[in-house]
Amino acid sequence: MVLCTLRVEVDKSARSNVLFHSLNNLVITKEDIFSHGVLIGDVPPRHLYSSDFEYLHSRMPHWRSLFEDFLQLDNNRIIVNNSIIDTFRSHLSEFVGVGVGLYYSTKILNINLNKFSKIPSPSTIIKRLDYRAINNSKVYEIETKGTTYKSNINACVVDCLKKKRSSVSGATLRFGAITLLMRENNKGSSKLVICDDPETNNKASFEDNVNNILNHYAFILSFILNTIIYNRFANNINRKNRKLNALRNILPKNKFNVGYKFSGKTYFGGFFDRRLIFENIKKYVYFEKNVIGDFEELTKKVGRIKYFLGVDERVIDLINSERFEELLNYTHKEYSTEKNKFSLSLLKNGVIFIKSIDDIDTQFKENYPDNKVKEILNLIIPYMKKESHKCGASCKSKNIEGKPCDIRTYNKHCHFHR
């Protein structure tokens, strides 16, 4: 595991704040970048359909594959592969900017990642910052950026400060974190530039603290929960004047696809496969061939690379019992390991991310065999071709009992017969 040391440069706009002088260098790994950069996604979706295959099966492994294929770290540089096109490089730079910026924020503010959530886009054209963290009633807002051009740093600083000054906020502290990445043939070192506005005395309510941490976990859960359960959860946490007990037992454990066992604990979550990334399917699958042939070719080209994303069972228990004080104080011991064909990362927010190649981990082989991956691919291909089919399940409704269901769906069966 390569440790990269980034020099932290404090812009003149932030030099009066002693907080930013407490960390001169940031030591970071590729795993740190990914596990924090995953929050690049939008705010938790308000509603998901079980046929949202691209979101549910492709987005999470796609983000991971960006790092594995096109990003390297050495002792003082974050290096972007020269072979990628400019638009892709821009997207990758943005992702790394989020990962490095949020990782730095957890260290400089000494707070858990579960206190961070994406700031919703405003309904007006007014610009807003990217992320909000609430801790001990203090509100922090962070703007993250990443670039491979040293000449862009000043423009990024100006944009960060402009966003802060053009929007109204109740934040205690608002700052920008800009990461300079390097191309393969570039000389020099990567760095992190911090810009800032003066601190204020603004405070957040207990309700704001709770809603913020619930939205953090909602984003993670959006990839792994049964969509019916997720939609109920998302609607309730965003409801104004939420009633007592509204979230009690809202995340039934038997509705999670699987629980992963590690070090005496259970992490509820879901599996993903690199072969189900939409870009890979479009590139390597010939739709006129049968799925078995497609799957075999896909495996040859992409490999058998699987992932697991999960949340500590205790987080689920705290939400289900509405023990919000404990949830706000929750922290998990960090741990990471990387060895042949296997890597695991556990964060303070209780989120675990695991990579297994060629089913080296037996829990992957048992709970997410290739037959399951093939079954999902068999659903995705018709979805990409916009070819729905009739459900065909036997109806149980009065007067049509036993009749094959005519509802068209992209899943194996319609929502009435799953």
C-alpha positions in Angstrom: 0.0 0.0 0.0 1.6 3.2 -1.2 1.6 6.2 1.2 1.5 9.6 -0.6 2.5 12.7 1.3 0.9 15.9 0.1 2.2 19.3 1.1 -0.7 21.5 2.4 -0.4 25.0 1.2 -2.5 27.6 3.0 -3.7 30.4 0.6 -3.5 34.0 1.9 -7.3 34.0 2.4 -6.9 31.4 5.1 -3.6 32.3 6.8 -5.3 34.2 9.7 -7.1 31.0 10.8 -4.8 29.0 13.1 -6.7 25.8 12.5 -5.2 25.5 9.0 -1.6 25.7 10.3 -2.0 22.5 12.4 -1.5 20.2 9.4 1.4 20.9 7.1 1.4 17.5 5.3 -1.4 15.1 4.5 -0.5 11.4 4.2 -3.0 9.6 2.1 -3.5 6.2 0.2 -5.5 5.3 -2.9 -8.0 3.6 -0.6 -8.5 6.8 1.4 -9.2 8.7 -1.9 -11.8 6.2 -3.0 -13.6 5.7 0.3 -14.0 9.5 0.7 -14.4 10.3 -3.0 -17.4 8.0 -3.2 -19.4 10.9 -1.8 -19.1 12.7 -5.2 -22.6 11.3 -5.9 -25.6 13.5 -5.6 -27.6 13.9 -2.4 -29.5 10.6 -1.6 -32.1 10.0 -4.3 -35.7 10.5 -3.0 -37.0 7.5 -5.0 -35.4 4.5 -6.7 -36.9 1.9 -8.9 -35.7 -1.7 -8.9 -35.0 -1.3 -12.7 -32.5 1.5 -12.0 -29.8 -0.9 -13.0 -27.2 1.7 -13.8 -27.4 3.3 -10.4 -27.8 0.0 -8.4 -25.2 -2.1 -10.2 -22.9 0.1 -12.3 -22.1 3.3 -10.5 -20.3 2.1 -7.4 -17.9 -0.4 -9.2 -17.4 2.2 -12.0 -16.1 4.8 -9.5 -13.7 2.2 -8.1 -12.4 1.0 -11.5 -11.4 4.6 -12.3 -8.7 4.4 -9.6 -7.5 1.0 -10.4 -6.9 1.6 -14.1 -6.0 5.3 -14.4 -4.6 6.5 -11.1 -1.3 5.8 -9.3 0.4 7.2 -6.2 4.0 7.6 -5.3 5.6 9.2 -2.2 4.6 12.7 -3.1 2.5 12.6 -6.3 -1.1 11.6 -7.3 -0.5 10.6 -10.9 -3.2 10.5 -13.7 -2.6 8.2 -16.6 -1.7 10.1 -19.8 -3.8 7.9 -22.1 -7.2 9.1 -21.0 -9.0 11.9 -22.9 -9.5 15.4 -21.4 -13.2 15.0 -20.4 -12.4 11.8 -18.6 -9.4 13.3 -16.9 -11.5 16.2 -15.8 -14.0 13.8 -14.2 -11.3 11.8 -12.5 -9.6 15.0 -11.2 -13.0 16.0 -9.7 -13.3 12.6 -8.0 -9.8 12.8 -6.5 -10.5 16.4 -5.4 -13.5 15.2 -3.5 -11.6 12.3 -2.0 -8.6 14.3 -0.9 -10.6 17.3 0.2 -13.0 15.3 2.5 -10.1 13.2 3.9 -8.3 16.4 4.8 -11.5 17.8 6.3 -11.9 14.8 8.6 -8.4 15.2 9.8 -8.2 19.0 10.2 -11.6 19.1 11.9 -11.1 15.8 13.8 -14.6 14.5 12.9 -16.1 11.3 11.6 -16.9 11.0 7.9 -20.5 10.2 8.8 -20.9 13.9 9.7 -20.5 14.8 6.0 -23.3 15.0 3.4 -23.7 16.5 0.0 -25.4 20.0 0.0 -28.5 19.8 -2.3 -28.5 21.9 -5.4 -30.4 25.2 -4.9 -33.5 25.8 -6.9 -32.0 29.1 -8.1 -28.9 29.9 -10.1 -27.0 30.9 -7.0 -23.8 28.9 -6.5 -23.4 26.7 -3.4 -20.5 24.8 -1.8 -20.3 21.0 -2.2 -20.4 19.4 1.2 -21.7 20.1 4.7 -20.5 18.6 8.0 -22.2 19.1 11.4 -20.4 18.3 14.6 -21.1 19.5 18.1 -23.6 22.0 16.7 -20.9 23.6 14.5 -21.6 23.6 10.8 -18.8 23.3 8.3 -19.1 23.8 4.5 -16.4 22.6 2.1 -15.8 23.1 -1.5 -13.6 20.5 -3.2 -11.7 20.7 -6.5 -9.1 18.8 -8.4 -7.0 19.8 -11.3 -4.0 18.5 -13.3 -3.0 22.1 -14.3 -0.9 24.2 -11.8 -2.0 27.3 -13.7 -5.7 26.5 -12.7 -5.0 26.8 -8.9 -5.6 30.5 -8.7 -8.8 30.3 -10.7 -10.0 27.5 -8.4 -9.3 29.6 -5.3 -11.2 32.5 -6.8 -14.2 30.3 -7.7 -14.3 28.8 -4.2 -14.3 32.2 -2.6 -16.9 33.5 -5.1 -19.2 30.6 -4.2 -19.0 31.4 -0.5 -19.6 35.1 -0.9 -22.5 34.7 -3.4 -24.6 32.4 -1.1 -26.2 32.8 2.3 -25.2 30.2 4.8 -25.5 29.5 8.5 -22.1 27.7 8.6 -19.6 28.2 11.3 -16.7 27.8 8.9 -16.5 27.5 5.1 -13.4 26.6 3.2 -12.1 25.3 -0.1 -9.7 22.4 -0.7 -8.0 22.2 -4.1 -5.9 19.2 -5.1 -3.2 19.4 -7.7 -2.8 16.1 -9.5 0.2 15.3 -11.8 0.3 13.7 -15.3 2.8 10.9 -15.8 5.3 13.1 -17.5 4.9 16.1 -15.2 7.7 17.1 -12.8 7.1 18.4 -9.4 4.8 17.2 -6.5 1.1 17.1 -5.9 -0.2 19.5 -3.3 -3.4 20.6 -1.5 -4.3 24.3 -1.4 -6.7 25.6 1.3 -8.7 28.8 1.0 -11.0 30.2 3.6 -13.4 32.8 4.9 -13.5 34.0 8.6 -15.1 31.8 11.2 -18.5 32.7 12.7 -20.5 31.8 15.8 -23.4 30.1 13.9 -24.7 26.9 15.5 -26.8 23.9 14.2 -29.8 22.5 16.0 -30.0 18.9 17.2 -32.5 18.1 14.5 -30.0 19.4 11.9 -27.3 17.2 13.3 -29.6 14.2 13.1 -30.8 14.8 9.6 -27.3 15.4 8.3 -26.0 12.1 9.6 -29.1 10.2 8.4 -28.6 11.6 4.9 -24.9 10.5 5.0 -26.0 6.9 5.6 -28.9 7.2 3.2 -26.5 7.8 0.4 -24.6 4.6 1.2 -27.8 2.6 1.7 -29.2 3.8 -1.6 -26.8 1.3 -3.3 -27.5 -1.7 -1.1 -31.1 -1.6 0.2 -34.1 -3.1 -1.3 -35.6 -0.2 -3.3 -39.0 -0.3 -1.5 -37.3 -0.1 1.9 -34.9 2.6 0.7 -37.7 4.8 -0.7 -39.6 4.6 2.6 -36.4 5.5 4.5 -35.5 8.4 2.2 -39.0 9.9 2.4 -39.1 9.8 6.1 -35.7 11.3 6.9 -36.5 14.3 4.6 -40.0 14.8 5.9 -40.5 18.1 7.8 -41.7 17.7 11.4 -40.9 14.0 11.4 -42.9 12.3 14.1 -41.4 10.3 16.9 -41.0 6.6 16.0 -41.2 7.4 12.2 -37.9 5.6 11.7 -38.4 2.8 14.2 -37.5 -0.5 12.6 -37.5 1.1 9.2 -34.4 -0.9 8.1 -35.4 -4.5 8.6 -32.2 -6.6 8.5 -33.9 -9.4 6.5 -34.5 -7.0 3.6 -30.7 -6.6 3.0 -29.3 -8.8 0.3 -26.6 -10.2 2.6 -24.5 -9.7 5.7 -20.7 -9.9 5.5 -18.9 -11.3 8.6 -15.6 -9.8 9.6 -13.8 -9.8 12.9 -16.8 -10.9 14.9 -19.1 -8.3 13.4 -21.8 -8.3 10.7 -21.9 -5.6 8.0 -25.2 -5.4 6.0 -24.7 -4.5 2.4 -24.6 -5.6 -1.2 -22.2 -7.0 -3.8 -21.1 -5.4 -7.1 -19.2 -6.8 -10.1 -16.9 -4.9 -12.5 -18.5 -6.9 -15.4 -21.8 -5.1 -14.7 -20.4 -1.6 -15.3 -22.5 -0.2 -18.2 -19.5 1.0 -20.1 -17.9 -2.5 -20.0 -21.2 -4.1 -21.2 -21.4 -1.6 -24.1 -17.8 -2.2 -25.0 -17.5 -6.0 -24.8 -21.0 -7.4 -25.1 -22.5 -8.2 -28.5 -26.3 -8.0 -27.9 -27.2 -10.4 -30.7 -25.2 -13.2 -28.9 -26.6 -15.3 -26.1 -25.9 -14.2 -22.6 -23.6 -17.2 -21.8 -21.3 -16.2 -24.7 -21.5 -12.5 -23.7 -20.7 -13.4 -20.1 -17.7 -15.5 -21.0 -16.3 -12.7 -23.3 -17.0 -10.1 -20.6 -15.0 -12.1 -18.0 -12.1 -12.5 -20.4 -11.9 -8.8 -21.1 -12.7 -7.4 -17.6 -11.8 -10.1 -15.2 -13.7 -11.6 -12.2 -13.4 -8.5 -9.9 -16.1 -8.2 -7.3 -16.8 -5.7 -4.5 -18.8 -5.5 -1.3 -20.2 -2.3 0.3 -21.7 -2.6 3.7 -22.6 -0.8 6.9 -21.9 -1.9 10.5 -24.9 -3.7 12.0 -24.7 -1.3 15.0 -25.5 1.7 12.7 -28.6 -0.1 11.5 -29.6 -0.9 15.1 -29.2 2.7 16.2 -31.3 4.0 13.3 -34.0 1.4 13.9 -34.3 2.3 17.6 -34.0 6.0 17.0 -31.1 6.3 19.4 -29.8 9.4 17.6 -27.6 10.7 20.5 -25.6 7.4 20.2 -25.6 7.6 16.4 -24.1 11.1 16.5 -21.3 9.8 18.9 -20.8 6.5 16.9 -17.3 5.7 15.7 -15.8 2.6 14.3 -12.1 1.6 14.6 -10.4 2.2 11.2 -8.7 -0.7 9.5 -7.3 -1.5 6.1 -5.4 -4.4 4.5 -4.3 -5.2 1.0 -2.8 -8.5 -0.2 -2.9 -10.7 -3.3 -6.3 -10.4 -4.9 -8.0 -9.0 -1.8 -8.3 -5.6 -0.1 -10.5 -4.3 2.7 -11.1 -0.9 4.1 -13.1 0.0 7.2 -13.8 3.6 8.1 -14.8 5.4 11.3 -18.4 5.8 9.9 -18.7 2.0 10.0 -18.7 1.6 6.2 -16.7 -1.4 4.9 -15.5 -1.8 1.3 -14.0 -5.0 0.1 -12.5 -6.1 -3.2 -12.1 -9.7 -4.2 -10.5 -11.1 -7.4 -11.4 -14.5 -8.7 -13.5 -15.2 -5.6 -10.5 -15.4 -3.4 -12.8 -14.5 -0.5 -15.2 -17.5 0.2 -18.0 -15.2 1.3 -18.0 -13.7 -2.2 -18.1 -17.1 -3.8 -21.0 -18.2 -1.5 -23.1 -15.1 -1.6 -22.4 -13.6 -5.0 -21.5 -16.5 -7.4 -21.1 -15.9 -11.1 -24.5 -17.4 -11.7 -26.0 -14.4 -9.8 -23.9 -11.9 -11.8 -25.0 -13.6 -15.1 -28.6 -13.4 -14.0 -28.3 -9.6 -13.4 -26.5 -9.2 -16.8 -29.5 -11.1 -18.4 -31.7 -8.3 -17.0 -29.4 -5.4 -17.9 -29.0 -6.2 -21.6 -32.7 -6.0 -22.4 -33.0 -2.9 -20.3 -30.2 -1.3 -22.3 -32.0 -2.3 -25.5 -35.3 -1.0 -24.1 -36.9 -4.4 -24.5 -39.2 -5.0 -21.6 -41.1 -8.3 -21.2 -44.4 -9.5 -19.7 -44.1 -10.5 -16.0 -45.8 -13.9 -16.7 -46.2 -14.7 -13.0 -49.5 -16.3 -11.9 -52.0 -13.6 -10.7 -53.7 -14.0 -7.3 -56.2 -11.1 -7.7 -59.9 -11.9 -7.6 -61.4 -12.7 -11.0 -58.0 -13.2 -12.7 -56.5 -15.7 -10.3 -54.1 -18.0 -12.1 -53.9 -15.8 -15.2 -50.3 -14.9 -16.4 -49.5 -11.3 -15.4 -49.4 -8.9 -18.4 -47.5 -6.1 -16.7 -44.3 -5.3 -18.6 -41.1 -5.1 -16.6 -37.3 -5.1 -17.0 -37.0 -7.3 -13.9 -37.7 -11.0 -13.7 -41.2 -10.2 -12.4 -43.2 -7.0 -11.8 -43.4 -5.2 -8.5 -46.6 -7.2 -7.5 -45.0 -10.6 -8.0 -41.4 -10.2 -6.7 
